[in-house]
Amino acid sequence: MSMPLSWWEYQDAYHNSELCIVGAGIVGLSTALFYAQQRPKAKIVVLESGNRPSGASLRNAGFACFGSVGEIADDLKHSSLEATIALIAARRQGLALLRKVQGDKALSFDACGGYELFFSEEKEAAEQALDLLPKLNQSLLEAGVFTKELYRIVRPSNLPQNSFKGLHLAIFHAEEAALNPVHLWQSLLHKCLSLGVRYQPGVALTALPEAEDGKGYLCSCSGVEFRTRRLVMATNAFAHYFLPNQVQPARAQVLVSAPLAMDLPRGTFHHHKGYNYFRFVEGRLLLGGGRHLNPQAEAKLEANTSEEIQHYLQTFAQEKLGIDGLQVAHRWSGFMGVGKAKMPKLEKDTEGRVWAVRLGGMGVALGTEIGQRAAALCLED
Ligand SMILES: Cc1cc2nc3c(=O)[nH]c(=O)nc-3n(C[C@H](O)[C@H](O)[C@H](O)COP(=O)(O)OP(=O)(O)OC[C@H]3O[C@@H](n4cnc5c(N)ncnc54)[C@H](O)[C@@H]3O)c2cc1C
């Protein structure tokens, strides 16, 4: 049973609110943090419909990534080289900002480097990646995104401590890293709370408020109504409920194995245009992906896992990664917000509401900067 708030609680959390941010993932909390830094006296309230954030920020795989060559080759079928380079630049910039704001220790940041793998039946895709690699490295250098060549070919036999089967080609990305998503989020929340941000879990915005002349927005939430001068929608995949043509949900599934009795390679690993990804965490395999098998079935906001994809992931672990007798200890899913464009949707609409949504599979790298830019958009007027 949800109890009505006391007057004191209402006054403290909602009354005279300057900014209301809907969604307490990386983007929502980053927006709150940067706004609070600029306006220390402002009352900022962050609404979160779940008891804990229930989209992607606590449920992701913790890859601090830029995009693998195979994934970029696929992106180039739909977008220009310039747009693709701009996206990689945004990820690099976002990651640098994240590390600056939080510090590597708070993130449990591991600058381990990353690999993209091509197995023997993927020779055609490997050739495409090899064709693109020099041009991509050169374009990134020319655009000043990196000062050294980012991607380099590694002979499968030089990959350390791996049991991979039928590996044909590996491409190493020196700048890739891994982090702990929960540590990231907790550190961000801690910073926000220390600046007086009001975090309200278990409170969902139920309808999209319209601007009322000079009075801001009247927000109706689970059992609470209040006015706010500014409004930011940071609901990522859930923006689909309000903008069905611009944001689509994409469920992503992950498994973690029982501890493995074998030597494990360090690094982040990508496969099949970035759809599959894995790394080893505390002696266990963390493996996600398989969404390409049935994208339509995964375009939903239902927080469960499917037998089809979990079976695919287990088979992949056994047949490609050479992990015999894989025991799964844990499975979960989360929601990405995707759309035709790979860039997030960051804009002020005609009602003055700021949308900072559609972070795709790259929110770890992009989220902090998108939050910073959303805060700046709010402060424009
Ligand atoms: C399984 C999985 C693995 C991933 N792996 C990686 C990875 O390794 N690297 C990477 O860079 N990215 C990864 N991503 C993507 C990344 O996690 C996201 O891009 C990022 O977390 C998005 O952050 P966000 O703040 O925009 O959205 P979210 O974290 O989804 O936050 C939106 C919040 O809004 C809340 N909300 C929604 N509607 C309402 C409402 N009406 N009222 C109040 N609150 C509401 C939701 O509960 C949610 O907590 C992964 C995603 C998933 C699902």
PDBQT file of the ligand as one rigid body, heavy atoms in Angstrom, charges set to zero:
ROOT
HETATM    1  C1  LIG A 401      21.558  -5.822 -21.089  1.00  0.00    +0.000 C 
HETATM    2  C2  LIG A 401      22.182  -4.536 -21.521  1.00  0.00    +0.000 A 
HETATM    3  C3  LIG A 401      23.550  -4.479 -21.731  1.00  0.00    +0.000 A 
HETATM    4  C4  LIG A 401      24.137  -3.268 -22.107  1.00  0.00    +0.000 A 
HETATM    5  N1  LIG A 401      25.493  -3.192 -22.180  1.00  0.00    +0.000 NA
HETATM    6  C5  LIG A 401      26.078  -2.009 -22.419  1.00  0.00    +0.000 A 
HETATM    7  C6  LIG A 401      27.470  -1.878 -22.383  1.00  0.00    +0.000 A 
HETATM    8  O1  LIG A 401      28.185  -2.845 -22.091  1.00  0.00    +0.000 OA
HETATM    9  N2  LIG A 401      28.023  -0.664 -22.679  1.00  0.00    +0.000 N 
HETATM   10  C7  LIG A 401      27.247   0.415 -22.977  1.00  0.00    +0.000 A 
HETATM   11  O2  LIG A 401      27.773   1.490 -23.260  1.00  0.00    +0.000 OA
HETATM   12  N3  LIG A 401      25.906   0.334 -22.968  1.00  0.00    +0.000 NA
HETATM   13  C8  LIG A 401      25.310  -0.840 -22.683  1.00  0.00    +0.000 A 
HETATM   14  N4  LIG A 401      23.960  -0.916 -22.653  1.00  0.00    +0.000 N 
HETATM   15  C9  LIG A 401      23.189   0.310 -22.894  1.00  0.00    +0.000 C 
HETATM   16  C10 LIG A 401      23.276   1.279 -21.703  1.00  0.00    +0.000 C 
HETATM   17  O3  LIG A 401      23.095   0.576 -20.491  1.00  0.00    +0.000 OA
HETATM   18  C11 LIG A 401      22.218   2.359 -21.877  1.00  0.00    +0.000 C 
HETATM   19  O4  LIG A 401      22.448   3.033 -23.100  1.00  0.00    +0.000 OA
HETATM   20  C12 LIG A 401      22.227   3.408 -20.757  1.00  0.00    +0.000 C 
HETATM   21  O5  LIG A 401      22.209   2.804 -19.490  1.00  0.00    +0.000 OA
HETATM   22  C13 LIG A 401      21.026   4.319 -20.940  1.00  0.00    +0.000 C 
HETATM   23  O6  LIG A 401      20.910   5.152 -19.819  1.00  0.00    +0.000 OA
HETATM   24  P1  LIG A 401      19.625   6.065 -19.664  1.00  0.00    +0.000 P 
HETATM   25  O7  LIG A 401      19.798   6.842 -18.434  1.00  0.00    +0.000 OA
HETATM   26  O8  LIG A 401      19.362   6.784 -20.931  1.00  0.00    +0.000 OA
HETATM   27  O9  LIG A 401      18.418   5.042 -19.570  1.00  0.00    +0.000 OA
HETATM   28  P2  LIG A 401      17.938   3.994 -18.415  1.00  0.00    +0.000 P 
HETATM   29  O10 LIG A 401      19.074   3.517 -17.603  1.00  0.00    +0.000 OA
HETATM   30  O11 LIG A 401      17.103   2.983 -19.107  1.00  0.00    +0.000 OA
HETATM   31  O12 LIG A 401      17.057   4.924 -17.500  1.00  0.00    +0.000 OA
HETATM   32  C14 LIG A 401      15.742   5.322 -17.808  1.00  0.00    +0.000 C 
HETATM   33  C15 LIG A 401      14.959   5.247 -16.507  1.00  0.00    +0.000 C 
HETATM   34  O13 LIG A 401      13.680   5.884 -16.680  1.00  0.00    +0.000 OA
HETATM   35  C16 LIG A 401      12.780   5.223 -15.823  1.00  0.00    +0.000 C 
HETATM   36  N5  LIG A 401      11.432   5.562 -16.296  1.00  0.00    +0.000 N 
HETATM   37  C17 LIG A 401      10.865   5.194 -17.459  1.00  0.00    +0.000 A 
HETATM   38  N6  LIG A 401       9.634   5.713 -17.576  1.00  0.00    +0.000 NA
HETATM   39  C18 LIG A 401       9.405   6.449 -16.459  1.00  0.00    +0.000 A 
HETATM   40  C19 LIG A 401       8.314   7.246 -15.996  1.00  0.00    +0.000 A 
HETATM   41  N7  LIG A 401       7.200   7.389 -16.725  1.00  0.00    +0.000 N 
HETATM   42  N8  LIG A 401       8.414   7.862 -14.789  1.00  0.00    +0.000 NA
HETATM   43  C20 LIG A 401       9.547   7.735 -14.039  1.00  0.00    +0.000 A 
HETATM   44  N9  LIG A 401      10.617   6.993 -14.443  1.00  0.00    +0.000 NA
HETATM   45  C21 LIG A 401      10.561   6.354 -15.639  1.00  0.00    +0.000 A 
HETATM   46  C22 LIG A 401      13.145   3.753 -15.989  1.00  0.00    +0.000 C 
HETATM   47  O14 LIG A 401      12.685   2.957 -14.917  1.00  0.00    +0.000 OA
HETATM   48  C23 LIG A 401      14.671   3.819 -16.066  1.00  0.00    +0.000 C 
HETATM   49  O15 LIG A 401      15.291   3.562 -14.816  1.00  0.00    +0.000 OA
HETATM   50  C24 LIG A 401      23.339  -2.106 -22.318  1.00  0.00    +0.000 A 
HETATM   51  C25 LIG A 401      21.957  -2.180 -22.140  1.00  0.00    +0.000 A 
HETATM   52  C26 LIG A 401      21.371  -3.376 -21.735  1.00  0.00    +0.000 A 
HETATM   53  C27 LIG A 401      19.890  -3.439 -21.536  1.00  0.00    +0.000 C 
ENDROOT
TORSDOF 0
